[in-house]
Amino acid sequence: MADIGVDEGADMKAETFLPDDYRPAEDEPFMNERQTEYFRRKLLNWRSELLEDSRDTIETLQDSTRNIPDVNDRASEETDRALELRTRDRQRKLVNKIDAALRRIDEGEYGYCEVTGEPISLKRLDARPIATMSLEAQERHERREKVHRDD
C-alpha cells in the first residue's frame, strides 16, 4: 500500500507559482508561464462558478415542481422557469467556449488571434478570457456580419 499515488501527477507539469495579486503585464514576454497559468486559473474558476450555478438551478427547478392551482401564478412560474432555462443554455455554451480556451492553452495557441495570428491584448483577454480574435479582427468580423444581415 506504500506505493499508492506514486504515479499521481507524473504527467502533470510542475505548478507555476502565481502570487494572489499577480496581473499580466505588457512588459513581460507574451503568454509566458505566469500569464498562461493566470488565464488557466481564471477560466477554471469561471467554469466552476457556472457549473455550480447550473447545479443550483437544477435543484431549484426540481424542488419547485409543484401543482399551482392559480392560472396566473402558474403562468408566472413557467415564465420564470423558461427564462432560467434560457440562461442556463447560454451558460452551457459559455462553458463550451471556456473548455475550448483551456484546450488552446494546452496547445500553446491561447492569446493569439485566430484570424491574424497576432497576440490579443492582455486587457481584452482579462476582460473576456474566451476571446479568439483581436479587437480589430472582431470589429471587422462584426461589420461584415452586419452588412450581410442588412441585405
N, C-alpha and C positions, 0 to 999 in steps of 0.2 A: 503494500500500500504506500510505501515511501515514494514511489516514482509517479504518483498521480499528479498531473498538472505539469510535468516536466516539459512536454511539448506545447503547453499552452502559450500562445503568443509567439511561437517560433517563427511564424510567417509575418508577424507584425513588426513594423519599424519601431525604432526607439521613439518614445513620445517626445515631441518638441515642447520645450519649456516655453510657456507663454504667461507673462505677468498679467494679473487681473486687469490692469489699466492699459494694456497694450492696444494700440490702434495702428493699423498700417499707415506708413508714411511714404510720401513721394520720393524721399531721398534714400530709400532702401532699394536694393535690387527687386524688380517686379516679380511677384509671386515666388519670393524666397520661402524657405521652410516656415518661418513665423507667419507670414501673410497667408500662406496656404492653410496652415493649422488654424489661424484666426477664422478664416471663412468656413473651413470644415466644421468647427465648433458652432459657429453662428448658424449654419444650415442645419446641423443636427439638433440644436436647441429649438429652432423654429419648427422643425419636423415633429419633434417630441411634443411641443405645445399643441400643434394642430391635431395630432393623433389623440392626445389627452382630451381635447375639446370634443373630438368625434366620439370617443368612448362615453363622455358625459352626455352627449346628445342622445346616443342610442339608449342609455339608461333612462333618461328623462322621457323619451318617446315611449319606451316600454312601460314605464310607470304611469304615464298619463293616458294610456289606452283604457278609456272607460266610456260607459254609456252616458252621454249628456242628453237629458230629455229636451231641454230648450233648444229650438232650432237655431236661434241667433247665437247662443253660446257655442253650439256645436260647429256652426259655420266659422265663427271666430277662431275656435281651436284648430279647425282644419286649415285655415289660412295661415295661422302661426306655424303649424306643422309643415306645410308646404314651403314656407319661407325658410324654415330651419333646414329642411332637406336640400333646398337650392344652395343655401350657404355651405352645407356640408359637401355638396357636389363640387362647388368651387374650391373648397379646401382640399378635396381629394385630388383635383387637377393640380393644385399647388404642390401637394406632396410629391406628385409625379415629377414636377419641374425641379423640386428640391433634390429628388433622387438622381435626376439627370445631371444636375450641377455637381453632386457628390461624385458621380461617375467621371465627369470631366476633371475633377480634382485628381482622382486616382489615375487618370490617363495623362495628366500633365497639360490638359488643354484649357483648364479653368482660367477665366480672366481675360481671354483673348476673344476678340470679335469673330463670330463665325462667318461674317461676310468679308471683312477686310484682313483679318488675321492680326490686326493691331491690338495692343493692350486696351482693355476697357478701363476707364478711370477708376481709381480706388474709391472716390466719392460715390460714383454710380454703383459700384459693387457693394459698398457698405449700405447704401440705401435700398438696393434691390439685388441681393446676392444671387438671384437666379438669372440675372441679365445674361443674354447670349450675344448681344450686339452693343457696339459703342453707341453713345448718344447720337452721333451723326448718322450712323447706319440705321439706327432705329427711326430717326426722324425721316430719312429718305424712304424707308420701308412704309411708314405710316402715310406719307404723302402719296406714294404710289397706290396704296390701298384706297385712300380717299378718292383719288382720280378714278379708279376702277369702280368704286361704289357709286359715284356720281353719274356714271354712264347710263 
